[in-house]
Amino acid sequence: SQTIHQWPATLVQPVGSPLSLECTVEGTSNPNLYWYRQAAGRGLQLLFYSVGIGQISSEVPQNLSASRPQDRQFILSSKKLLLSDSGFYLCAWSVARGGAETQYFGPGTRLLVL
Amino acid sequence: GDSVTQMEGPVTLSEEAFLTINCTYTATGYPSLFWYVQYPGEGLQLLLKATKADDKGSNKGFEATYRKETTSFHLEKGSVQVSDSAVYFCALSANSGYALNFGKGTSLLVTP
C-alpha cells in the first residue's frame, strides 16, 4: 500500500530564516505530487504541483519554491521566511493519469514564523 | 472559474443526531467530487468520492450523492458519534488541470 511522509511535523522559525520541508511517497511510482497550504480561516490553497522529476508548476507567486529531485520526493523551500508563511503545509500525491484523480494527503507540517 | 461553497460552521450536534453538511459547486464540464475529513492536528483523509452524476459515495456511515441538476454534493450521516468531531471539506477536481478546489471547511462538534 502507498504511504506518504512529511517532516518535520512542527517547525518554529524566525522571520528571514530559510525553510526546507520534505515529503516522500512510498509504494507507487511516478506519482503526481502537490504542496498545499492551509492558513487559518482561509481553506486550502494549492502552491505547487509536479508531474515528474524536475517538473514543477507554481499556482501562486510567492517567496516559496519547490523541487523534485527524485521520483517520490518533493521539497518545499524558502530563502527568507515571512510572517505570512505561517500555516499548515500539506503534501499530497495522486496517480499520474492527468486531472480529476483522487489526491491522498500526508500528515502535514505546522509552520510558525515569529 | 471552478469553486466550491459549503455551509459555514461550527455545527454542534448531540450524539446519534442526523448530520447534513451542504456543498454546492460551480464548474465547467463534469468534475469529480470529494469529501475529506481532517481530525485535529492531522492531515486530510479521503472520506468518499463520486466521479459522475447520480453516483453515491459512501464510507463509515457517511453518504453523498452527486447531483448535477442542483450542482450539489451534500454530506449526510444518519447517526453521528463523538468520534466524528472534525472539520469536513468538500472539494472538486476538474477533468482538466491538477488542482483540487476546496470549500472552506465545516467544523463539526458532536457532544455526548
Interface residues (C-beta under 8 A of the other chain):
Chain A: Q6 N32 Y34 G41 R42 G43 L44 L46 Y49 V51 S57 E59 L90 A92 G99 A100 E101 T102 Q103 Y104 F105 G106 P107 G108 R110
Chain B: P31 S32 F34 Y36 G41 E42 G43 L44 Q45 L46 K49 T51 F89 S93 A94 N95 S96 G97 Y98 A99 L100 F102 G103 K104 G105
